[in-house]
Amino acid sequence: MPIKEMMSLVEHLSELRTRIIRVLIVIILTMIAGFLAAQKLLLYLKQTPPASDMTWHVFSPMDSIRLYMMIAFAISLTVTLPFILYQIWGFVKQGLTKEERSATLRYIPYTILCFIIGLTFAYFVVFPMCMAFTTQISDNLGLTPTYGVAQYFSFMLNIVLPLSIAFELPIVVMFLTRLKLLNPKLLNKFRRYAYIVLVILASLISPPDLISHLMVAIPLFALYEISVVLSRFVFNGQMKELSKLNIDYGAS
């Protein structure tokens, strides 16, 4: 490998390490803040359905610590996500034009909005639906539900976090289209495979019945179609910019 290429590779790896360290530091700091806010958040969640209709129990001395860790991690992920995306943008921006840097940077604030929408949908729609389904099964079997607080929140986060992250799909697709790694034609070509993946994802985070699968899968399908439309919008804008450059170049 030529010396210049080796030096360039070492510089990129050094920059990547620096950005990873920054992300880890922010995650640690936000987790500390998450520990401080965990108690108030837990009290709020305990007063809202479906938790308000049940009694929480601990089955191990470590359950309370596990609970604090889970809540702190969820808070940290929510707060840190824009910073993580900014670091990713900072790492790849060297290969972008000035216009592409400005355009992709504008996408980052929208990730917060998409994540909040996904979080709201997952917690207030999908999670209560899952709890109602499992409670109905327990009633049909003549069982008395006794919920461990750590198990309850583990179940909740396993549903809420993946679905919240899935709502980032349109922004991620726009970002990758802007980087010329995706385009509408490619998204249309792989639509059937994407739908299969989304169906599998919906089946993993929803109760095992058709109605629940559809209630989760349909929003995911809609997110994919929105992503295709946004990708086409970004792609067409790129084509217009390229056409304009060609015209200007020809005129000169």
FIDO-289138 format. One record per atom (N, C-alpha, C): residue in three letters; y, z, x. Coordinates in steps of 0.1 Angstrom, whole numbers, plus 5000, padded with zeros to 4 digits. Last residue first. Example, Ala and Ser with C-alpha at 12.3 -4.5 7.8 and 13.67 -1.06 7.14 Angstrom:
<mikols>
SER497850715128 SER498950715137 SER500050795129 ALA494350785132 ALA495550785123 ALA496750785132 
</mikols>
This chain:
<mikols>
SER527647904796 SER528247914809 SER527747814819 ALA525947834775 ALA527447794774 ALA528047804788 GLY523647954783 GLY523647814782 GLY525147764781 TYR524348224781 TYR523948174794 TYR524048024794 ASP524848244754 ASP525948274763 ASP525648214777 ILE522248194744 ILE523348104741 ILE524548114750 ASN520848404756 ASN520448264759 ASN521648164756 LEU522048624743 LEU522148604757 LEU521848464762 LYS521248564716 LYS522748564720 LYS522948544735 SER518548604719 SER519048474715 SER520548464719 LEU518448874724 LEU517948774734 LEU518448634731 GLU519548984701 GLU520149004713 GLU519748904724 LYS517548894683 LYS518948844681 LYS519748864694 MET515349034692 MET515348884693 MET516748824691 GLN516149294687 GLN515949254701 GLN515949104702 GLY516249284659 GLY517449314666 GLY517349274681 ASN513549254654 ASN514449144651 ASN515749164658 PHE512549504663 PHE512149374670 PHE513049264667 VAL513749674645 VAL514049684659 VAL513749554666 PHE512449584621 PHE513949594622 PHE514349594637 ARG509849614627 ARG510349484625 ARG511849474626 SER509749894628 SER509449814640 SER509949674639 LEU510349954602 LEU511249994612 LEU511049914625 VAL507949854590 VAL509249794586 VAL510349834597 VAL506050004602 VAL505949864604 VAL507349804601 SER506750264593 SER506850234607 SER506850084610 ILE506250234566 ILE507650254570 ILE507750224585 GLU503450214569 GLU504250104564 GLU505650114567 TYR502950484578 TYR502550364586 TYR503350244582 LEU503850634557 LEU504450644570 LEU504150524579 ALA502050554537 ALA503450524535 ALA504250534549 PHE499750664547 PHE499850524546 PHE501250474545 LEU500450934544 LEU500250884558 LEU500250724558 PRO500650954516 PRO501850974525 PRO501750914539 ILE497850904512 ILE498850814507 ILE500250834514 ALA496351124522 ALA496250984529 ALA497450894524 VAL496951344506 VAL497351344520 VAL497351204526 MET496051264482 MET497351324482 MET497851334497 LEU493451174488 LEU494451074484 LEU495851134485 HIS492151414493 HIS492251314503 HIS493351214500 SER492451534468 SER493151594479 SER493251494490 ILE490751364453 ILE492151384449 ILE492951434461 LEU488151394465 LEU488851264465 LEU490351284463 ASP487651674487 ASP487551614474 ASP488451494474 PRO487751884508 PRO486751774507 PRO486551724493 PRO491251944517 PRO489951984511 PRO489051864508 SER492551814548 SER492651834534 SER491251884529 ILE492251734574 ILE493251834571 ILE493451854557 LEU490251534575 LEU490151654584 LEU491051764580 SER491051334558 SER489851404554 SER489751534563 ALA493251234573 ALA493551304559 ALA492351384555 LEU491951124595 LEU492851234597 LEU493051314584 ILE490550924581 ILE489851024588 ILE490651154591 VAL492750774573 VAL491850834563 VAL491050944569 LEU493850694597 LEU494650784588 LEU493750854578 VAL491750534607 VAL492150654614 VAL492950744605 ILE491950334587 ILE490750404589 ILE490950534596 TYR494550234592 TYR494250304579 TYR492950384580 ALA494150114617 ALA495050234615 ALA494850314602 TYR492549904609 TYR492050014618 TYR492850134618 ARG494349764594 ARG493049814588 ARG492449924596 ARG496449694612 ARG496649784600 ARG495349844595 PHE496549544634 PHE495649654635 PHE495849754623 LYS498349344627 LYS497049304631 LYS496049424630 ASN500749494623 ASN500049424611 ASN498649384615 LEU501249564649 LEU500949664639 LEU500349614627 LEU501649314661 LEU500549394666 LEU500249504655 LYS503949234647 LYS502749154646 LYS501549234650 PRO505849434655 PRO505349424641 PRO504049344639 ASN504949584686 ASN505749484678 ASN505149484664 LEU505149784716 LEU504649754703 LEU505549644696 LEU506549784739 LEU505149824740 LEU504449794727 LYS509249764740 LYS508449644740 LYS506949664743 LEU510849974736 LEU510349964750 LEU509449844751 ARG511149954709 ARG512249934717 ARG511949914732 THR508550024702 THR508949884699 THR510249854708 LEU508650294708 LEU507750204716 LEU508050054713 PHE510550384689 PHE510750404703 PHE509850304712 MET509250314665 MET510550254668 MET510850264683 VAL507050484667 VAL506850344667 VAL508150264670 VAL508250734667 VAL507550694678 VAL507350544679 ILE509350724641 ILE510250734652 ILE509550694665 PRO506950714625 PRO508050614624 PRO508950614636 LEU505550964633 LEU505050824636 LEU506150724635 GLU506151214627 GLU506851164638 GLU506551014640 PHE504251304609 PHE505451254603 PHE506451194614 ALA502351424625 ALA502051284620 ALA503351224614 ILE503351674629 ILE503451584640 ILE503251434635 SER502651774603 SER504051764607 SER504251674619 LEU499851764605 LEU500551674595 LEU502051664599 PRO499351954626 PRO498951804627 PRO499751714618 LEU500552194614 LEU501052134626 LEU500651984628 VAL499152254589 VAL500552224589 VAL500952144602 ILE496352294596 ILE496752194586 ILE498252154588 ASN496352484615 ASN495552364617 ASN495752254607 LEU497952684603 LEU498552604614 LEU497652474617 MET496052784584 MET497352724580 MET497952634591 PHE494052884600 PHE493752784590 PHE495052704586 SER495453074614 SER494852974621 SER494552854612 PHE496253244593 PHE497253164600 PHE496653054608 TYR493653344586 TYR494553284576 TYR495553194583 GLN492753464609 GLN492053344604 GLN492953274594 ALA494653674611 ALA494553574622 ALA493853444617 VAL494053814587 VAL495453754589 VAL495353654600 GLY491253754567 GLY491753804579 GLY493053734583 TYR490753804533 TYR491353714543 TYR491753804555 THR488353794511 THR488953894520 THR489453824532 PRO487353704479 PRO488053664491 PRO488653784498 THR484253744466 THR485553814466 THR486253784479 LEU482353504448 LEU482653574460 LEU484053634459 GLY481153334430 GLY481153474427 GLY481553564439 LEU481353064433 LEU480253134439 LEU480153284437 ASN483753024421 ASN482552964415 ASN481353024421 ASP485453154439 ASP485353204425 ASP484053144419 SER485252984461 SER484853124462 SER484653184448 ILE486352744450 ILE484952744455 ILE484452894456 GLN488952834446 GLN488152794435 GLN486652794438 THR489852874472 THR489752994463 THR488852964451 THR489852614482 THR488852714488 THR488752834479 PHE491852514465 PHE490552454465 PHE489552554470 ALA494052664472 ALA493652664458 ALA492152614457 MET494352594499 MET494052734495 MET493552734481 CYS495052324496 CYS493852354503 CYS493452504500 MET497452344482 MET496352274476 MET495052304483 PRO499052484501 PRO498652544488 PRO497552474481 PHE499052264521 PHE498452394523 PHE498152474511 VAL500452044508 VAL499052034513 VAL498452164514 VAL503052164500 VAL502152084491 VAL500752084496 PHE504352334518 PHE504552354503 PHE503652274494 TYR503452244543 TYR503352384539 TYR503452404524 ALA503751964544 ALA502452024547 ALA502352164542 PHE506451934537 PHE505451874529 PHE504051934531 THR507652074558 THR507952114544 THR506852054535 LEU506851924580 LEU506452064579 LEU506652114565 GLY507951674575 GLY506451684575 GLY506051834574 ILE510651744576 ILE510151684564 ILE508651704564 ILE510751824603 ILE511051924592 ILE510551874579 PHE510151584616 PHE509251704618 PHE509451804607 CYS512351434609 CYS510951394605 CYS510051504606 LEU514451574621 LEU514451554607 LEU513051524602 ILE513651554648 ILE513851684642 ILE513751674627 THR513851284652 THR512551344653 THR512551484647 TYR516451224652 TYR515751194640 TYR514351254640 PRO517251274679 PRO517651364668 PRO516851344655 ILE516051034692 ILE515551174694 ILE516051274683 TYR517250794689 TYR516050824681 TYR515750974681 ARG519150764708 ARG519650794695 ARG518450834686 LEU517750674730 LEU518250814730 LEU518650854716 THR517350404725 THR516250494724 THR516650644723 ALA520050314729 ALA519350294716 ALA518250394714 SER520650364756 SER521450424745 SER520750424732 ARG518550224768 ARG518650364770 ARG519450434759 GLU519149964760 GLU517950024756 GLU517950174757 GLU521649924773 GLU521549914759 GLU520349984753 LYS520749934800 LYS521750024795 LYS521750034780 THR517149884801 THR518549844803 THR519449944797 LEU514650084817 LEU515250034806 LEU516649974809 GLY513350224837 GLY512850084835 GLY513550024823 GLN514550464836 GLN514750384848 GLN514350244846 LYS513550604814 LYS514750524813 LYS515150434825 VAL511250754816 VAL511050614814 VAL512350534814 PHE512351014818 PHE511350964828 PHE511250814828 GLY513951054796 GLY514551054809 GLY513651004820 TRP511951044776 TRP513050934777 TRP513650934791 ILE510751284782 ILE509951154783 ILE510951034784 GLN512851454777 GLN512251444791 GLN511451324792 TYR513151414750 TYR514251384759 TYR513751364773 LEU510651524741 LEU510951374739 LEU512151334748 ILE511151784747 ILE510051714753 ILE510251564752 PHE513351844731 PHE513551854745 PHE512351774752 PRO512151824705 PRO513251724709 PRO513451724724 LEU510152034708 LEU509751894706 LEU510951804710 THR510952304708 THR510852234721 THR510652084719 VAL510852404682 VAL512152394689 VAL512152304701 THR508152364676 THR509152314667 THR510552294675 LEU506852514696 LEU506652364695 LEU507752304687 SER507852774691 SER508152704704 SER507952554703 ILE506752824666 ILE508152824668 ILE508552744680 ALA503952814674 ALA504452724664 ALA506052714664 PHE503953024693 PHE503652884697 PHE504152784687 ALA504453244676 ALA505353214687 ALA505153064692 ILE502253234660 ILE503553214654 ILE504553174665 MET500153284679 MET500153164671 MET501553134665 MET500853534689 MET500753414698 MET500853284690 TYR500753694667 TYR502053684673 TYR502053554682 LEU497953674663 LEU498853624652 LEU500253604658 ARG496853784685 ARG496653644683 ARG497653594673 ILE497754054680 ILE498253974692 ILE498053824690 SER496254104657 SER497754114656 SER498354034668 ASP493654084667 ASP494053994657 ASP495653994656 MET492654264685 MET493354154690 MET493954064680 PRO491154444670 PRO492354494676 PRO493254384682 SER489954284641 SER489854304655 SER491154364660 PHE490554224615 PHE489154254618 PHE488854284633 VAL493054284592 VAL492754264606 VAL491254304608 HIS494154124561 HIS493354234569 HIS493254184583 TRP496354084533 TRP495854044547 TRP495154164553 THR495854004500 THR496054114510 THR495454064523 MET497753764480 MET496553814486 MET496953934496 ASP499953644470 ASP498953674460 ASP497653734467 SER501553564491 SER502053674482 SER500953724472 ALA500453334501 ALA500153464508 ALA500553584499 PRO501053084491 PRO499953164484 PRO499753304490 PRO504153234481 PRO502853184478 PRO502353094488 THR505853474501 THR505853344495 THR504453304492 GLN505753694517 GLN506353714503 GLN506353584495 LYS504753624541 LYS503853714533 LYS504453724518 LEU506853474551 LEU505653404547 LEU504753494538 TYR508553694558 TYR508953594548 TYR507753514543 LEU507053834576 LEU507453894564 LEU507853794553 LEU506953634596 LEU505653674590 LEU506053744577 LEU509553624604 LEU508953504598 LEU507653544591 LYS509953874615 LYS510753834603 LYS510053714596 GLN508053854636 GLN507953954626 GLN508653924613 ALA508953644653 ALA507753634646 ALA507653734634 ALA511153654669 ALA511453614655 ALA510153614647 LEU510153734693 LEU511153814687 LEU511353784673 PHE508353524699 PHE507853664697 PHE508853754690 GLY510253314702 GLY509353314690 GLY508653454688 ALA511353384726 ALA512253384714 ALA511353394701 ILE509053324740 ILE509653464741 ILE510553484729 MET508953054735 MET507853144730 MET508253284730 THR511152964748 THR511152954733 THR510053034728 LEU510353004775 LEU511553074769 LEU511553074754 ILE508052844776 ILE507952984778 ILE509153064772 ILE509252594771 ILE508252644762 ILE508052794764 VAL510952574793 VAL511552584780 VAL510552634770 ILE509052554814 ILE510052664814 ILE510652684800 LEU507752324807 LEU506952444807 LEU507952564806 VAL509852134811 VAL509252154797 VAL508452284796 ARG510152164838 ARG511252194829 ARG510752224815 ILE507752074847 ILE508152214850 ILE509252254841 ILE507951804840 ILE506851894834 ILE507152034836 ARG510051724856 ARG510251724842 ARG509151804835 THR508751754882 THR510051824878 THR510251834863 ARG506651564880 ARG506451714881 ARG507651794878 LEU508151334878 LEU507351374867 LEU506951524867 GLU509451324903 GLU510251344891 GLU509451384879 SER507151294918 SER507951414920 SER508851434908 LEU506251054910 LEU505351164907 LEU506151294909 HIS508450894919 HIS508050904904 HIS507251024901 GLU508250934947 GLU509450974939 GLU509150984925 VAL505750814951 VAL505850964954 VAL507151014947 LEU506350554945 LEU505250624937 LEU505450774939 SER508150494965 SER508550484951 SER507650564942 MET506650524988 MET507750614986 MET508150614971 MET504850304983 MET504350444984 MET505450544981 GLU506650094984 GLU505950124971 GLU505350264971 LYS507450115011 LYS508350125000 LYS507750164987 ILE504950075024 ILE505650205025 ILE506650225014 PRO502249915006 PRO503449915014 PRO504250045013 MET498850005008 MET500050005000 MET501250005009 
</mikols>
